[in-house]
Amino acid sequence: MPAPHIDLTLPESERAVLRSLLAPWRDLLYAPGPGLTSPLDPGAYRSSVVIVPATGPAVRVSSLVAPAFGGELSRLHVEALPQPPSTSLGSFFDLSRDGTVYALTPERGAAARAPERAEWRYRGAPLAAGLSQIRGLRLVRERGQGPEGSWAADRGLAITGADGADSLLLAVADPSESALFLPTPGLFRILLDPSAPRYPGVTVHDLLGHADRPLPVEVSIEPIHL
């Protein structure tokens, strides 16, 4: 009996939504609050991300997580939003827009407030110059093989901006529904370009979140053009 195979590649409906983003972008949004940044991942942001194209509906990119082989696998989840994005979101394009967070008041009601902590909001360089015009999009497909079976998962979206530089959106298992956004791929560049210089001790296996798997697995990546 053949070992099981799990297919977590994007369905055509989600790939079609991604193809609609090969157009100018008006904004790129995130949910501010605890967990957005981490001292362990400098320059990386954990949040579902909303892309606002110049025309057409906004598109939310998050992660879909599935239990498999004694652990979890994840893939990107892409959806066109039926309504304009919430004003509570912060902007990677316009740093004056921090968005809002919600906290319980003494009366146990939820009140909106500005994200007062620096780590709750984006404070890098504005990304509008590089990402308002999109030169290319491609999926980063993970293929894995272990003693219990194999899988294929569309883990990432490589975004090539007007200046030719790449950014990366990567599906993660934690926190729920968030994706990891890397305006500059840094350590993760080997997921986009296998010939890129490698940092000592940094492997594709670890970057894709398989360091703690109880059984040994072989993992590889391949680019998928939309």
C-alpha positions as CSV (number, residue, x, y, z in Angstrom):
1,M,0.0,0.0,0.0
2,P,1.5,3.4,-1.0
3,A,2.3,5.9,1.7
4,P,-0.2,8.7,2.0
5,H,0.3,12.0,0.2
6,I,-1.2,15.3,1.4
7,D,-1.9,18.0,-1.2
8,L,-1.9,21.5,0.2
9,T,-1.3,23.4,-3.0
10,L,-3.6,26.3,-3.8
11,P,-6.8,25.6,-5.7
12,E,-7.2,27.4,-9.0
13,S,-9.8,29.8,-7.4
14,E,-7.1,31.1,-5.1
15,R,-4.4,31.2,-7.8
16,A,-6.8,33.3,-9.9
17,V,-7.1,35.8,-7.0
18,L,-3.3,36.0,-6.8
19,R,-3.1,36.6,-10.6
20,S,-5.4,39.6,-10.1
21,L,-2.6,41.2,-8.0
22,L,-0.3,41.5,-10.9
23,A,-1.3,45.1,-11.0
24,P,-0.5,48.4,-9.2
25,W,-1.1,48.3,-5.4
26,R,-2.6,51.1,-3.5
27,D,-1.8,49.8,0.0
28,L,-0.5,46.9,2.0
29,L,-2.1,46.5,5.4
30,Y,-1.5,44.6,8.7
31,A,-3.2,44.0,12.0
32,P,-1.3,45.9,14.7
33,G,-1.0,44.5,18.2
34,P,1.0,41.9,20.3
35,G,2.9,39.4,18.2
36,L,3.4,41.6,15.2
37,T,7.1,41.7,15.8
38,S,9.5,39.4,17.6
39,P,13.1,39.9,18.8
40,L,13.8,36.4,17.4
41,D,12.7,37.4,13.9
42,P,14.0,41.0,13.3
43,G,12.5,42.5,10.2
44,A,9.7,39.9,10.1
45,Y,6.0,40.7,10.8
46,R,3.4,38.1,11.8
47,S,-0.1,39.1,10.7
48,S,-2.7,38.4,8.1
49,V,-1.9,40.8,5.4
50,V,-4.4,42.7,3.2
51,I,-3.3,43.8,-0.3
52,V,-5.3,46.7,-1.7
53,P,-4.9,46.9,-5.5
54,A,-5.6,50.1,-7.4
55,T,-8.7,48.5,-8.8
56,G,-10.8,45.5,-7.7
57,P,-11.4,44.1,-4.3
58,A,-8.8,43.9,-1.5
59,V,-7.2,40.5,-1.0
60,R,-6.4,38.9,2.4
61,V,-3.4,36.6,2.6
62,S,-3.2,34.4,5.7
63,S,-2.3,30.8,6.7
64,L,-4.3,27.6,6.6
65,V,-3.0,24.9,9.0
66,A,-3.7,21.2,8.8
67,P,-2.7,18.4,11.2
68,A,-0.5,15.8,9.5
69,F,2.0,13.1,10.3
70,G,2.1,13.8,14.0
71,G,2.6,17.6,13.5
72,E,1.2,20.4,11.4
73,L,1.6,21.6,7.9
74,S,0.6,25.0,6.6
75,R,-0.1,26.7,3.3
76,L,-1.1,30.2,2.2
77,H,-4.8,31.1,2.2
78,V,-5.9,33.7,-0.3
79,E,-9.3,35.4,-0.4
80,A,-10.9,38.4,-2.0
81,L,-12.7,40.5,0.6
82,P,-16.3,41.3,0.0
83,Q,-16.0,44.7,1.8
84,P,-13.3,47.4,2.0
85,P,-10.7,46.6,4.6
86,S,-11.2,47.8,8.1
87,T,-9.8,51.1,9.2
88,S,-8.4,49.3,12.3
89,L,-5.5,48.0,10.1
90,G,-2.1,49.6,9.9
91,S,-0.3,50.4,6.7
92,F,3.2,49.3,5.4
93,F,2.9,52.1,2.8
94,D,1.8,55.1,5.0
95,L,3.5,55.1,8.4
96,S,1.0,57.7,9.8
97,R,-1.6,54.9,9.8
98,D,-0.9,52.7,12.8
99,G,-4.4,51.3,13.0
100,T,-6.1,50.5,16.3
101,V,-6.1,47.7,18.9
102,Y,-8.8,46.7,21.2
103,A,-8.5,46.3,25.0
104,L,-11.0,45.6,27.8
105,T,-12.1,48.6,29.9
106,P,-12.8,48.4,33.7
107,E,-16.4,48.0,32.7
108,R,-15.4,44.9,30.7
109,G,-16.2,46.5,27.4
110,A,-13.9,46.5,24.4
111,A,-12.4,49.9,23.5
112,A,-10.4,50.9,20.5
113,R,-7.0,52.6,21.1
114,A,-3.8,53.4,19.2
115,P,-1.1,50.6,19.4
116,E,1.0,52.5,22.0
117,R,3.9,50.0,22.1
118,A,6.5,50.3,19.3
119,E,6.6,46.5,18.8
120,W,2.9,46.5,18.1
121,R,3.2,48.5,14.8
122,Y,5.4,48.7,11.7
123,R,8.3,51.2,12.0
124,G,10.5,50.3,9.0
125,A,10.9,52.3,5.8
126,P,7.6,52.9,3.9
127,L,7.2,50.2,1.3
128,A,5.1,52.1,-1.3
129,A,8.0,53.0,-3.5
130,G,8.9,49.3,-4.0
131,L,5.5,47.6,-3.9
132,S,3.1,50.1,-5.5
133,Q,4.1,48.6,-8.8
134,I,4.5,44.8,-9.1
135,R,6.8,43.2,-11.5
136,G,6.1,39.6,-10.7
137,L,4.6,37.0,-8.3
138,R,5.5,33.4,-7.8
139,L,4.6,30.7,-5.4
140,V,7.1,28.9,-3.2
141,R,6.1,25.3,-3.1
142,E,7.3,23.0,-0.4
143,R,7.7,19.3,-1.1
144,G,8.3,16.9,1.9
145,Q,8.9,13.2,2.3
146,G,9.0,11.4,5.6
147,P,8.6,7.8,6.9
148,E,4.8,8.3,7.2
149,G,4.1,9.9,3.8
150,S,4.7,12.9,1.6
151,W,3.2,16.3,1.0
152,A,3.2,19.3,-1.3
153,A,2.2,22.7,0.1
154,D,2.2,26.3,-1.3
155,R,4.1,27.8,1.5
156,G,5.1,31.2,0.2
157,L,4.4,34.1,-2.1
158,A,7.5,35.8,-3.6
159,I,6.7,39.4,-4.5
160,T,9.0,41.3,-7.0
161,G,8.6,45.0,-6.8
162,A,9.2,47.8,-9.2
163,D,12.9,47.9,-8.3
164,G,13.4,44.2,-8.8
165,A,13.8,43.5,-5.1
166,D,11.9,40.6,-3.6
167,S,9.6,40.4,-0.5
168,L,8.2,37.2,0.9
169,L,4.9,36.1,2.5
170,L,5.3,32.8,4.2
171,A,2.5,30.6,5.7
172,V,3.2,29.6,9.3
173,A,1.4,27.3,11.8
174,D,1.4,29.8,14.7
175,P,-0.2,32.2,15.5
176,S,-3.5,31.1,14.0
177,E,-4.2,32.5,10.5
178,S,-1.1,34.8,10.5
179,A,1.5,34.8,7.8
180,L,5.1,35.9,8.1
181,F,5.8,38.9,6.0
182,L,9.5,39.7,5.2
183,P,9.9,43.0,3.3
184,T,13.6,41.9,2.9
185,P,13.9,38.1,2.9
186,G,17.3,38.0,4.8
187,L,17.9,34.5,6.1
188,F,14.9,33.3,4.1
189,R,16.4,34.3,0.8
190,I,17.4,30.7,0.2
191,L,13.7,29.9,-0.2
192,L,13.6,32.2,-3.2
193,D,17.0,31.5,-4.6
194,P,18.8,28.2,-3.8
195,S,22.1,29.7,-5.0
196,A,21.9,32.6,-2.5
197,P,24.6,32.7,0.2
198,R,23.7,30.5,3.2
199,Y,24.1,31.5,6.8
200,P,25.9,28.9,9.0
201,G,23.4,26.6,10.6
202,V,20.4,27.9,8.6
203,T,18.6,25.3,6.5
204,V,15.5,25.1,4.4
205,H,14.3,22.4,6.7
206,D,14.5,24.8,9.7
207,L,13.1,27.9,7.9
208,L,10.0,26.0,6.9
209,G,9.4,25.0,10.6
210,H,10.3,21.3,10.6
211,A,13.2,21.5,13.1
212,D,11.0,19.9,15.9
213,R,9.5,17.1,13.9
214,P,9.9,13.9,15.8
215,L,10.8,11.9,12.6
216,P,13.4,12.8,10.0
217,V,12.0,14.4,6.8
218,E,13.4,15.6,3.6
219,V,12.2,19.0,2.4
220,S,12.8,20.8,-0.9
221,I,11.3,23.9,-2.5
222,E,10.5,24.9,-6.1
223,P,9.2,28.2,-7.6
224,I,5.8,28.1,-9.2
225,H,5.0,30.9,-11.7
226,L,1.4,32.1,-11.7
